[in-house]
Amino acid sequence: MKKTILLVCAVMAMLSSCGNNQKCSCGCGECVCEQDTTAIAAKANRGEYKIADRAQTDISNYPVDEEGYTVLFDGKTLDGWRGYGMDEAPASWNVDDGAIHLVGSGTGEAQMEGGGDLIFPHKFKNFELELEYKISKGGNSGIFYLAQEATANEDGEDVYLPIWQSASEYQVLDNDNHEDAKLGVDGNRQSASLYDMIPAKPQNAKPYGEWNKAKITVYKGTVIHSQNGENVLEYHLWTPKWKQMLKDSKFNENGDFPCAYKLMVNMGGENHEGYIGLQDHGDDVWYRNIRVKELE
């Protein structure tokens, strides 16, 4: 059954961003963010939204390591993964030397044709997620969690909203070379931050081209980001403070993305569960050793 979320949204006509909502200025015919996001914004004005009801992967068939973590990536194939709103993995993703690799578009913020975000199609509720990432020079990406596949209806066809409108994002960034590191407030767009809301402190990311270890813990609304063995932030979902954080961010209800606000204020929906996703932000990035432990 599909659950309908009624949202009356005033999305600005100038919305033409991708990934982390930085304006895409590539001006090319292959710029997916230019083509799709503006169309989605127009559809959002129609007001009715749904959470897509799609088949979930049975993770009991996946190997469990000696520490009790389920291994989500075998180091060889993209088996089990698919694109956000898609049936298969996008063409922009491959496996490179034991890591999931996003092939950069070469046009900065824009995705390549056939690109898109990658998700593991099982909704997790309380969990510990561990993985390693390596970002390219000047690169930008992110790790989404508790994400939903939210759609808007246009002329009888469901069109997917961007994943970042429904999920928290663990920022993945080359802090030294990407301009996003200088934006936001107090470094809240730097690596391991809760994107555009809470800065990661201490900021202990390794330089581009080196492997970093990320850990995300979600337990009954408490969320912890860790980077390279240190806890760098903590926050609490579904609380008055969480609601105020959204109001004070780019996702505020009176800003450019009121639909995002209404999806995120009750992030994970009624069951407080959602997908893990890896962002296609147009820059080369690698992820490996991806494993998750479900918590009771």
C-alpha positions as CSV (number, residue, x, y, z in Angstrom):
1,M,0.0,0.0,0.0
2,K,1.2,3.5,-0.8
3,K,1.0,6.1,2.0
4,T,0.0,9.5,0.8
5,I,1.6,12.6,2.2
6,L,-0.3,15.8,1.4
7,L,2.1,18.7,1.0
8,V,1.3,22.1,-0.3
9,C,4.6,23.5,-1.4
10,A,5.7,26.8,-2.9
11,V,8.9,25.7,-4.6
12,M,10.8,28.5,-6.2
13,A,10.9,28.4,-10.0
14,M,14.7,29.1,-9.9
15,L,15.3,25.7,-8.3
16,S,17.9,24.1,-10.6
17,S,20.3,22.5,-8.2
18,C,21.7,19.0,-7.8
19,G,22.8,16.9,-4.9
20,N,23.6,19.4,-2.2
21,N,21.6,22.1,-3.9
22,Q,24.5,24.1,-5.3
23,K,23.4,25.8,-8.6
24,C,24.4,23.8,-11.7
25,S,25.8,26.0,-14.4
26,C,27.2,23.5,-16.8
27,G,24.7,24.6,-19.5
28,C,25.0,21.3,-21.3
29,G,22.4,18.9,-22.7
30,E,23.6,16.1,-20.5
31,C,23.2,18.0,-17.3
32,V,20.7,15.8,-15.4
33,C,20.2,18.3,-12.6
34,E,19.3,21.1,-15.0
35,Q,16.8,18.9,-16.8
36,D,15.2,17.0,-14.0
37,T,15.1,19.1,-10.8
38,T,13.3,22.1,-12.4
39,A,10.7,19.8,-13.7
40,I,10.3,18.1,-10.3
41,A,10.0,21.6,-8.7
42,A,7.1,22.3,-11.0
43,K,5.4,19.1,-10.1
44,A,5.9,19.8,-6.4
45,N,3.6,22.7,-6.8
46,R,0.7,20.3,-7.5
47,G,0.7,19.4,-3.8
48,E,0.2,15.6,-3.5
49,Y,3.1,13.2,-2.7
50,K,3.5,9.5,-2.0
51,I,6.1,7.3,-0.5
52,A,6.8,4.6,-3.2
53,D,6.0,1.1,-2.2
54,R,8.9,-1.0,-3.5
55,A,10.3,-4.4,-2.8
56,Q,12.8,-4.6,0.0
57,T,15.9,-6.8,0.0
58,D,16.0,-9.6,2.5
59,I,19.4,-9.0,4.2
60,S,19.2,-12.4,5.9
61,N,20.8,-13.7,2.7
62,Y,23.9,-11.5,3.2
63,P,27.0,-12.6,5.0
64,V,27.6,-11.6,8.6
65,D,31.1,-11.0,9.7
66,E,32.8,-12.0,13.0
67,E,31.6,-8.8,14.7
68,G,28.0,-9.3,13.8
69,Y,27.8,-6.8,10.9
70,T,26.0,-7.6,7.7
71,V,28.2,-7.0,4.7
72,L,26.4,-5.0,2.1
73,F,29.1,-4.9,-0.6
74,D,31.0,-7.9,-1.7
75,G,33.9,-5.9,-3.1
76,K,33.4,-7.3,-6.6
77,T,29.9,-6.4,-7.9
78,L,27.0,-4.0,-7.4
79,D,24.7,-6.9,-6.7
80,G,22.0,-5.9,-4.3
81,W,22.3,-2.2,-5.0
82,R,20.2,-0.1,-7.3
83,G,19.6,3.5,-8.2
84,Y,17.3,5.8,-6.3
85,G,14.0,5.5,-8.0
86,M,15.4,2.9,-10.4
87,D,15.5,-0.8,-10.9
88,E,19.2,-1.1,-11.6
89,A,22.4,0.6,-10.6
90,P,23.0,3.9,-12.6
91,A,25.6,3.9,-15.3
92,S,27.8,6.3,-13.3
93,W,28.7,3.7,-10.7
94,N,31.1,0.8,-11.1
95,V,33.5,-1.3,-9.0
96,D,37.1,-0.3,-8.9
97,D,39.8,-2.2,-7.0
98,G,37.4,-3.5,-4.3
99,A,35.4,-0.2,-4.0
100,I,32.2,1.2,-5.2
101,H,33.2,4.0,-7.5
102,L,31.2,7.0,-8.7
103,V,32.7,8.0,-12.1
104,G,32.8,11.8,-12.2
105,S,30.9,13.6,-15.0
106,G,33.8,16.0,-15.6
107,T,31.3,18.9,-15.3
108,G,31.5,19.7,-11.6
109,E,28.2,19.5,-9.9
110,A,26.3,17.9,-12.7
111,Q,25.7,14.2,-13.0
112,M,26.6,12.4,-16.2
113,E,23.8,11.2,-18.4
114,G,22.5,7.9,-16.9
115,G,23.8,8.9,-13.5
116,G,22.0,9.0,-10.1
117,D,22.2,8.2,-6.5
118,L,22.9,4.6,-5.4
119,I,20.9,3.0,-2.6
120,F,20.8,-0.3,-0.8
121,P,17.1,-1.3,-1.0
122,H,16.4,-2.3,2.6
123,K,14.9,0.1,5.1
124,F,17.0,0.2,8.3
125,K,15.6,1.6,11.6
126,N,18.1,1.3,14.5
127,F,21.6,0.5,13.2
128,E,25.3,1.1,13.1
129,L,26.6,1.7,9.6
130,E,30.4,1.5,8.9
131,L,32.2,2.2,5.7
132,E,35.3,3.8,4.3
133,Y,35.4,6.6,1.7
134,K,37.9,8.3,-0.5
135,I,37.2,11.6,-2.3
136,S,38.8,13.0,-5.4
137,K,40.5,16.4,-5.5
138,G,37.8,19.1,-5.2
139,G,35.2,16.3,-4.8
140,N,31.8,16.4,-3.1
141,S,29.5,13.5,-2.2
142,G,27.5,12.3,0.8
143,I,26.0,9.4,2.6
144,F,22.2,9.5,3.1
145,Y,20.3,7.5,5.8
146,L,16.6,7.0,6.7
147,A,15.9,8.1,3.1
148,Q,12.5,7.6,1.4
149,E,11.6,7.3,-2.3
150,A,9.1,10.1,-2.4
151,T,7.2,10.8,-5.6
152,A,5.1,13.6,-7.0
153,N,2.3,12.8,-9.5
154,E,2.3,14.6,-12.9
155,D,-0.3,13.7,-15.5
156,G,-0.8,10.3,-14.0
157,E,2.9,9.5,-13.7
158,D,4.9,9.4,-10.4
159,V,8.2,11.4,-10.6
160,Y,10.8,11.0,-7.9
161,L,11.8,13.9,-5.8
162,P,15.6,14.2,-5.0
163,I,16.7,11.9,-2.2
164,W,18.1,14.8,-0.2
165,Q,14.6,16.1,0.3
166,S,13.8,13.2,2.7
167,A,17.1,12.2,4.4
168,S,19.9,13.4,6.6
169,E,23.3,13.6,4.9
170,Y,26.7,12.7,6.3
171,Q,28.8,15.1,4.2
172,V,31.7,13.7,2.2
173,L,34.0,16.5,0.9
174,D,37.5,17.5,0.0
175,N,37.6,20.3,2.6
176,D,40.8,21.8,1.3
177,N,39.7,22.3,-2.3
178,H,35.9,22.4,-2.5
179,E,34.2,25.7,-2.0
180,D,31.3,24.1,-0.1
181,A,33.7,23.8,2.9
182,K,33.7,27.6,3.2
183,L,29.9,27.9,3.0
184,G,27.1,27.2,5.5
185,V,27.7,28.1,9.2
186,D,30.7,27.2,11.3
187,G,31.9,24.5,8.9
188,N,28.6,22.6,8.8
189,R,29.2,21.7,5.2
190,Q,32.6,20.1,5.8
191,S,33.2,16.3,5.9
192,A,31.2,14.2,8.4
193,S,28.9,17.2,9.2
194,L,25.2,16.8,9.2
195,Y,24.9,18.7,6.0
196,D,24.0,22.4,6.5
197,M,23.0,21.9,10.1
198,I,25.7,20.6,12.5
199,P,29.5,20.9,11.9
200,A,31.7,17.9,12.6
201,K,34.0,18.6,15.5
202,P,36.8,17.9,15.6
203,Q,37.2,18.1,11.9
204,N,39.6,15.2,11.3
205,A,39.1,14.3,7.7
206,K,42.1,13.1,5.8
207,P,43.1,14.8,2.5
208,Y,41.6,13.9,-0.9
209,G,43.0,10.6,-2.2
210,E,43.2,9.0,1.3
211,W,40.8,6.6,2.9
212,N,38.6,7.9,5.7
213,K,36.5,5.7,8.0
214,A,32.8,6.8,8.5
215,K,30.4,5.5,11.1
216,I,26.7,6.5,11.5
217,T,24.7,5.3,14.5
218,V,20.9,5.6,14.6
219,Y,19.2,4.4,17.7
220,K,15.6,5.5,18.7
221,G,16.2,8.9,17.3
222,T,19.7,9.5,18.6
223,V,22.2,9.9,15.8
224,I,26.0,9.9,16.0
225,H,28.4,10.7,13.2
226,S,32.0,9.3,13.7
227,Q,35.0,10.0,11.5
228,N,38.3,8.2,11.6
229,G,37.5,6.7,15.1
230,E,36.2,9.9,16.7
231,N,32.6,10.9,17.4
232,V,32.2,14.3,15.8
233,L,28.5,15.1,16.3
234,E,25.3,13.9,18.0
235,Y,21.7,15.0,17.5
236,H,18.2,13.8,18.2
237,L,15.5,13.3,15.7
238,W,11.8,14.0,16.0
239,T,12.3,16.4,19.0
240,P,11.5,20.1,19.2
241,K,15.2,20.9,18.8
242,W,15.3,18.8,15.6
243,K,12.3,20.8,14.3
244,Q,14.0,24.0,15.2
245,M,17.2,22.9,13.4
246,L,15.2,22.3,10.2
247,K,13.6,25.7,10.6
248,D,17.0,27.3,10.9
249,S,18.5,25.5,7.9
250,K,18.2,25.7,4.1
251,F,15.4,23.1,4.6
252,N,13.1,25.5,6.5
253,E,9.4,25.3,5.8
254,N,9.3,28.9,4.4
255,G,12.4,28.6,2.2
256,D,13.1,27.0,-1.1
257,F,12.4,23.4,0.0
258,P,9.2,23.2,2.1
259,C,8.6,19.7,0.8
260,A,12.0,18.7,2.3
261,Y,11.0,20.2,5.6
262,K,7.8,18.3,5.8
263,L,9.5,15.0,4.8
264,M,12.4,15.5,7.2
265,V,10.6,16.7,10.3
266,N,9.3,13.1,10.7
267,M,12.2,11.5,8.9
268,G,11.8,7.9,8.3
269,G,8.0,8.2,8.2
270,E,5.7,6.4,10.6
271,N,8.1,3.5,11.1
272,H,11.1,5.7,11.4
273,E,13.1,3.6,8.9
274,G,14.7,4.3,5.6
275,Y,17.3,3.6,3.0
276,I,21.1,4.1,3.0
277,G,22.2,6.0,-0.1
278,L,25.5,7.1,-1.7
279,Q,25.3,10.4,-3.5
280,D,26.2,11.1,-7.2
281,H,27.3,14.7,-7.0
282,G,29.2,14.6,-10.2
283,D,32.7,14.0,-8.6
284,D,34.7,10.9,-8.4
285,V,34.4,9.1,-5.0
286,W,35.0,5.6,-3.7
287,Y,33.3,3.6,-1.0
288,R,34.4,0.2,0.4
289,N,34.0,-2.1,3.4
290,I,30.3,-1.3,3.7
291,R,28.6,-3.1,6.6
292,V,25.7,-2.6,8.9
293,K,24.6,-3.9,12.3
294,E,20.9,-3.7,13.1
295,L,20.2,-2.7,16.7
296,E,17.3,-3.9,18.8
